[in-house]
Every structure is written in structure tokens, then in C-alpha cells.
Amino acid sequence: MSELSFRAIDAWWWPWVFLAIAGWFANDVWRLLGVAFSGRLTEESRLFTIVKAVATALVAGVIAKLILWPSGDLAEASLALRLGAVAIGFAAFRLGGESVAIGVISGEAVFLGGRLLGW
Amino acid sequence: MRSTATDRPPDDRSALSWFLAGQRAFVSLPALILMAAFTGFGGLAQASGMSLPQTVFLVAFVWALPSMIVVVGAVQAGTPLLATMLAVALSAARLMPMTMALMPVLRADKTPKWVLYALSHFVAVTAWVFGMSKLPDLPRAARVPYFAGFSLTLTGVNMIVAAASWWAATSLPPIAAAALVLLTPLYFILSLWRAAARAPTDRLALIFGMAAMPGLHALSPQFDLLLTGLVGGGLAILAGRVLPKPAAPESPAAPAADITADLGLDGADRAGRDGEGGR
């Protein structure tokens, strides 16, 4: 039971059930609860701070995974280039007045340049 | 400030015209950046073995990039349903307080509850920031149609963007496809860092989470994300408490130092920032 992964059941409907439960329901339940309880929890409350920190760290873990163990063609690039491109993108973002566009474009430019050099 | 909007003489523009005005508001820089992120997601989903309809389904029915990326990662890794559900639920918990904060701004006296439940589906960073900043200036009756016009357009366009990018990823040269997949982590680090401008605890959580991931993955590959959330978030809360004004960041656990430095999130950088903030 506990091993029910995305490809565990060989039927056309199983992936959709998986996506509906683990994707749609697990996600939207919070929005529905948010409407139901709107007006109680405030952004200043202690619980809100804790929930937000845990959620941020979890997403940070996802990001680290995407860089350290990437899927598809990104895996062909060296770890040094992946980390370097992200680091330079972050530095450009900070220098460019925290502009996400500047950071993304700089990081991507470094990555493409590095790949063309075969790194 | 908000009362000025309701004090205005009643606006006779129809709900439809407000809906269309919301649609036009879609043309904006944040929406453009989000489209870049969904371009990245389409490429990531394709690389992770998701079909085109499954990719579009996630965009339409999840509509929260962190959760969508957790799902795609779990599909690729063969994570069990229950563990995936827990990881998604944990990464999406932030949506509840966000929704709670938006509702009092969005609703009018006569707005039916089901409309609010339906519109809550669009609560995610971009639409939320848009709603919280634009709606207070509009008459009450205009807010629901205006927000609906904006968020339906945003979601619809990004369904197309993700589908086009999924399809393009199959025929792109490998280097371009790789650059597409890199968009997602890059965009997320920067936008989360920005979103946490007034919450130093969240910046610590971002750093600790990335740093703790490799070790916790080695410890428990199946529950690494949940553990990362709890450990990284817990440490961030503790550090935020111990250091009310973190002038000099404490040296984090051993793996932390390496990774954060590699990602450009080193201590000197942060110390400099905090110095600026203190002035």
C-alpha cells in the first residue's frame, strides 16, 4: 500500500488518480481551508511564521535537488557549471537591484556560454 | 486608505467591463516572468517523463509551481502516493494564510461563498501580490470580476505556455533544453529571496533548506523533502529567535557552509545586507 507510486498500477486511470490526489487535492485543500477560516489567522501570528518557514525550507530542498540531481539534458552539464550559473545569476540579481529578470538572464547566459565551451 | 474606494460614488461599470479590465492587466512584468517560469516547468515536466495532458493538468488544477515541481520530482523518483501527498501538502501550506489574507480584500457583501471558493484556486504568489496591491483601489463590486479576469487569463496563458514548452523541449537542441530546465531553480531562488525581503526567517529557511538537502537525502531518500522542510524551517525559526538582529550569521552545520557558498548565498553576502538594512 505504501509503495503506490505513479507507475505502480498499470492502468490508464492510475496516473490521473495519483495526480488528482497528490497534486490537486493535497494542494487546493489549503486554499479551501483559507476561505473557510478567512479572518482568523493573521500574517502576524506565530503559527503563520512557522508554517511559512517550513514551507520555504521544503521548496529550498526541491531547488537544491533540481540543481544537484537534475533530470533530462541538464544532467549533461557539469555540477560546477550548474552551481556556477546559479551563483552568478544570484550575484547579478543582488547587484542589479534584486531584479529577477537580470538574475535569470545572467545565470542563463553563463550556463549557455559554459555549455558551448563544453563544460 | 481602503475606505476611499467605498466612499466613491457608485460605479456603474458592468461586471463584464471589470472582467475585461482585469484581463488587460495581465500584460505586466510579473506575468512575463511567470511565463518564463512556466516555460521552464514545461521543459522540466517533459524531461521527467510527464505526458503533455498530465503537464497541462498540473498547471490548471494545481497552479502553484512549488507543488507542481514536488509532484514532478515524485513522479520521476517513484515516490509513494502518501509521501508525495504529504510533501505537496507541506509545500502548499503557505497558501492557506495567503488565501485568508486575500479574502477580506476580495469579497463584497453579496459575494456568494462558492465564488470565493472557486477564486481561491488562483491564489499563488503572482496573482496574490496582484490582488493585494491592486484590489484595494477598486470599488467593492469591481473586485471579484477584476480578479477573475486577471487570474483566469494568467492561468489560461500559462497552460498554453507550458504545453508549447513541453512540445518544444522534445525538439530543442540538448543545450537549449538544458537551459530551459535550469530556469526553474534559478527563478525560484531569486523570487523566494525577493518575496522574503521583510522576513529574515524565510531567507534563513531558504539557505538552510538548500544546505540540509544533500545530507537528509542520504539519510532518507523517500522522505528527504519532508525532513528538509522540518529541519531547515525549524533551524531558521530557532536562528531567527536566537539572533533577533542577525548581524553576523552563525556558522551553520558543516554541509551548509559548502552549498550555500557554492550557490552564492554566503555569510559575507548576508552580513552586508543586514548592515544595509540596519541603517
Boltz contact constraints between the chains, C-beta under 6 A:
constraints:
  - contact:
      token1: [A, 2]
      token2: [B, 80]
      max_distance: 6.0
  - contact:
      token1: [A, 3]
      token2: [B, 80]
      max_distance: 6.0
  - contact:
      token1: [A, 4]
      token2: [B, 80]
      max_distance: 6.0
  - contact:
      token1: [A, 4]
      token2: [B, 81]
      max_distance: 6.0
  - contact:
      token1: [A, 5]
      token2: [B, 78]
      max_distance: 6.0
  - contact:
      token1: [A, 5]
      token2: [B, 80]
      max_distance: 6.0
  - contact:
      token1: [A, 6]
      token2: [B, 75]
      max_distance: 6.0
  - contact:
      token1: [A, 18]
      token2: [B, 81]
      max_distance: 6.0
  - contact:
      token1: [A, 19]
      token2: [B, 57]
      max_distance: 6.0
  - contact:
      token1: [A, 22]
      token2: [B, 81]
      max_distance: 6.0
  - contact:
      token1: [A, 22]
      token2: [B, 84]
      max_distance: 6.0
  - contact:
      token1: [A, 22]
      token2: [B, 85]
      max_distance: 6.0
  - contact:
      token1: [A, 22]
      token2: [B, 88]
      max_distance: 6.0
  - contact:
      token1: [A, 23]
      token2: [B, 58]
      max_distance: 6.0
  - contact:
      token1: [A, 23]
      token2: [B, 62]
      max_distance: 6.0
  - contact:
      token1: [A, 23]
      token2: [B, 71]
      max_distance: 6.0
  - contact:
      token1: [A, 24]
      token2: [B, 61]
      max_distance: 6.0
  - contact:
      token1: [A, 24]
      token2: [B, 62]
      max_distance: 6.0
  - contact:
      token1: [A, 26]
      token2: [B, 85]
      max_distance: 6.0
  - contact:
      token1: [A, 26]
      token2: [B, 88]
      max_distance: 6.0
  - contact:
      token1: [A, 26]
      token2: [B, 89]
      max_distance: 6.0
  - contact:
      token1: [A, 27]
      token2: [B, 62]
      max_distance: 6.0
  - contact:
      token1: [A, 27]
      token2: [B, 64]
      max_distance: 6.0
  - contact:
      token1: [A, 27]
      token2: [B, 67]
      max_distance: 6.0
  - contact:
      token1: [A, 27]
      token2: [B, 88]
      max_distance: 6.0
  - contact:
      token1: [A, 27]
      token2: [B, 92]
      max_distance: 6.0
  - contact:
      token1: [A, 30]
      token2: [B, 92]
      max_distance: 6.0
  - contact:
      token1: [A, 30]
      token2: [B, 93]
      max_distance: 6.0
  - contact:
      token1: [A, 30]
      token2: [B, 95]
      max_distance: 6.0
  - contact:
      token1: [A, 30]
      token2: [B, 96]
      max_distance: 6.0
  - contact:
      token1: [A, 31]
      token2: [B, 95]
      max_distance: 6.0
  - contact:
      token1: [A, 31]
      token2: [B, 99]
      max_distance: 6.0
  - contact:
      token1: [A, 31]
      token2: [B, 120]
      max_distance: 6.0
  - contact:
      token1: [A, 31]
      token2: [B, 123]
      max_distance: 6.0
  - contact:
      token1: [A, 33]
      token2: [B, 96]
      max_distance: 6.0
  - contact:
      token1: [A, 34]
      token2: [B, 96]
      max_distance: 6.0
  - contact:
      token1: [A, 34]
      token2: [B, 99]
      max_distance: 6.0
  - contact:
      token1: [A, 34]
      token2: [B, 100]
      max_distance: 6.0
  - contact:
      token1: [A, 35]
      token2: [B, 103]
      max_distance: 6.0
  - contact:
      token1: [A, 35]
      token2: [B, 116]
      max_distance: 6.0
  - contact:
      token1: [A, 35]
      token2: [B, 117]
      max_distance: 6.0
  - contact:
      token1: [A, 35]
      token2: [B, 120]
      max_distance: 6.0
  - contact:
      token1: [A, 37]
      token2: [B, 100]
      max_distance: 6.0
  - contact:
      token1: [A, 38]
      token2: [B, 100]
      max_distance: 6.0
  - contact:
      token1: [A, 38]
      token2: [B, 103]
      max_distance: 6.0
  - contact:
      token1: [A, 41]
      token2: [B, 97]
      max_distance: 6.0
  - contact:
      token1: [A, 41]
      token2: [B, 100]
      max_distance: 6.0
  - contact:
      token1: [A, 43]
      token2: [B, 101]
      max_distance: 6.0
  - contact:
      token1: [A, 48]
      token2: [B, 97]
      max_distance: 6.0
  - contact:
      token1: [A, 50]
      token2: [B, 237]
      max_distance: 6.0
  - contact:
      token1: [A, 51]
      token2: [B, 93]
      max_distance: 6.0
  - contact:
      token1: [A, 52]
      token2: [B, 94]
      max_distance: 6.0
  - contact:
      token1: [A, 53]
      token2: [B, 201]
      max_distance: 6.0
  - contact:
      token1: [A, 53]
      token2: [B, 205]
      max_distance: 6.0
  - contact:
      token1: [A, 53]
      token2: [B, 233]
      max_distance: 6.0
  - contact:
      token1: [A, 53]
      token2: [B, 236]
      max_distance: 6.0
  - contact:
      token1: [A, 53]
      token2: [B, 237]
      max_distance: 6.0
  - contact:
      token1: [A, 54]
      token2: [B, 229]
      max_distance: 6.0
  - contact:
      token1: [A, 54]
      token2: [B, 233]
      max_distance: 6.0
  - contact:
      token1: [A, 55]
      token2: [B, 91]
      max_distance: 6.0
  - contact:
      token1: [A, 55]
      token2: [B, 93]
      max_distance: 6.0
  - contact:
      token1: [A, 55]
      token2: [B, 94]
      max_distance: 6.0
  - contact:
      token1: [A, 56]
      token2: [B, 202]
      max_distance: 6.0
  - contact:
      token1: [A, 56]
      token2: [B, 205]
      max_distance: 6.0
  - contact:
      token1: [A, 56]
      token2: [B, 206]
      max_distance: 6.0
  - contact:
      token1: [A, 57]
      token2: [B, 205]
      max_distance: 6.0
  - contact:
      token1: [A, 57]
      token2: [B, 208]
      max_distance: 6.0
  - contact:
      token1: [A, 57]
      token2: [B, 209]
      max_distance: 6.0
  - contact:
      token1: [A, 57]
      token2: [B, 228]
      max_distance: 6.0
  - contact:
      token1: [A, 57]
      token2: [B, 229]
      max_distance: 6.0
  - contact:
      token1: [A, 57]
      token2: [B, 232]
      max_distance: 6.0
  - contact:
      token1: [A, 57]
      token2: [B, 233]
      max_distance: 6.0
  - contact:
      token1: [A, 58]
      token2: [B, 90]
      max_distance: 6.0
  - contact:
      token1: [A, 58]
      token2: [B, 91]
      max_distance: 6.0
  - contact:
      token1: [A, 58]
      token2: [B, 225]
      max_distance: 6.0
  - contact:
      token1: [A, 58]
      token2: [B, 228]
      max_distance: 6.0
  - contact:
      token1: [A, 58]
      token2: [B, 229]
      max_distance: 6.0
  - contact:
      token1: [A, 59]
      token2: [B, 66]
      max_distance: 6.0
  - contact:
      token1: [A, 59]
      token2: [B, 91]
      max_distance: 6.0
  - contact:
      token1: [A, 60]
      token2: [B, 206]
      max_distance: 6.0
  - contact:
      token1: [A, 60]
      token2: [B, 209]
      max_distance: 6.0
  - contact:
      token1: [A, 60]
      token2: [B, 210]
      max_distance: 6.0
  - contact:
      token1: [A, 61]
      token2: [B, 209]
      max_distance: 6.0
  - contact:
      token1: [A, 61]
      token2: [B, 213]
      max_distance: 6.0
  - contact:
      token1: [A, 61]
      token2: [B, 225]
      max_distance: 6.0
  - contact:
      token1: [A, 61]
      token2: [B, 228]
      max_distance: 6.0
  - contact:
      token1: [A, 62]
      token2: [B, 69]
      max_distance: 6.0
  - contact:
      token1: [A, 62]
      token2: [B, 70]
      max_distance: 6.0
  - contact:
      token1: [A, 63]
      token2: [B, 185]
      max_distance: 6.0
  - contact:
      token1: [A, 63]
      token2: [B, 188]
      max_distance: 6.0
  - contact:
      token1: [A, 63]
      token2: [B, 189]
      max_distance: 6.0
  - contact:
      token1: [A, 64]
      token2: [B, 210]
      max_distance: 6.0
  - contact:
      token1: [A, 64]
      token2: [B, 213]
      max_distance: 6.0
  - contact:
      token1: [A, 66]
      token2: [B, 185]
      max_distance: 6.0
  - contact:
      token1: [A, 67]
      token2: [B, 185]
      max_distance: 6.0
  - contact:
      token1: [A, 71]
      token2: [B, 47]
      max_distance: 6.0
  - contact:
      token1: [A, 71]
      token2: [B, 48]
      max_distance: 6.0
  - contact:
      token1: [A, 71]
      token2: [B, 76]
      max_distance: 6.0
  - contact:
      token1: [A, 72]
      token2: [B, 47]
      max_distance: 6.0
  - contact:
      token1: [A, 72]
      token2: [B, 181]
      max_distance: 6.0
  - contact:
      token1: [A, 73]
      token2: [B, 174]
      max_distance: 6.0
  - contact:
      token1: [A, 73]
      token2: [B, 177]
      max_distance: 6.0
  - contact:
      token1: [A, 73]
      token2: [B, 178]
      max_distance: 6.0
  - contact:
      token1: [A, 74]
      token2: [B, 178]
      max_distance: 6.0
  - contact:
      token1: [A, 74]
      token2: [B, 181]
      max_distance: 6.0
  - contact:
      token1: [A, 74]
      token2: [B, 182]
      max_distance: 6.0
  - contact:
      token1: [A, 77]
      token2: [B, 178]
      max_distance: 6.0
  - contact:
      token1: [A, 83]
      token2: [B, 262]
      max_distance: 6.0
  - contact:
      token1: [A, 86]
      token2: [B, 186]
      max_distance: 6.0
  - contact:
      token1: [A, 86]
      token2: [B, 263]
      max_distance: 6.0
  - contact:
      token1: [A, 87]
      token2: [B, 263]
      max_distance: 6.0
  - contact:
      token1: [A, 87]
      token2: [B, 264]
      max_distance: 6.0
  - contact:
      token1: [A, 89]
      token2: [B, 186]
      max_distance: 6.0
  - contact:
      token1: [A, 90]
      token2: [B, 264]
      max_distance: 6.0
  - contact:
      token1: [A, 91]
      token2: [B, 264]
      max_distance: 6.0
  - contact:
      token1: [A, 93]
      token2: [B, 190]
      max_distance: 6.0
  - contact:
      token1: [A, 98]
      token2: [B, 194]
      max_distance: 6.0
  - contact:
      token1: [A, 100]
      token2: [B, 33]
      max_distance: 6.0
  - contact:
      token1: [A, 100]
      token2: [B, 190]
      max_distance: 6.0
  - contact:
      token1: [A, 100]
      token2: [B, 191]
      max_distance: 6.0
  - contact:
      token1: [A, 103]
      token2: [B, 190]
      max_distance: 6.0
  - contact:
      token1: [A, 104]
      token2: [B, 186]
      max_distance: 6.0
  - contact:
      token1: [A, 104]
      token2: [B, 187]
      max_distance: 6.0
  - contact:
      token1: [A, 107]
      token2: [B, 186]
      max_distance: 6.0
  - contact:
      token1: [A, 108]
      token2: [B, 179]
      max_distance: 6.0
  - contact:
      token1: [A, 111]
      token2: [B, 179]
      max_distance: 6.0
  - contact:
      token1: [A, 111]
      token2: [B, 182]
      max_distance: 6.0
  - contact:
      token1: [A, 112]
      token2: [B, 179]
      max_distance: 6.0
  - contact:
      token1: [A, 115]
      token2: [B, 175]
      max_distance: 6.0
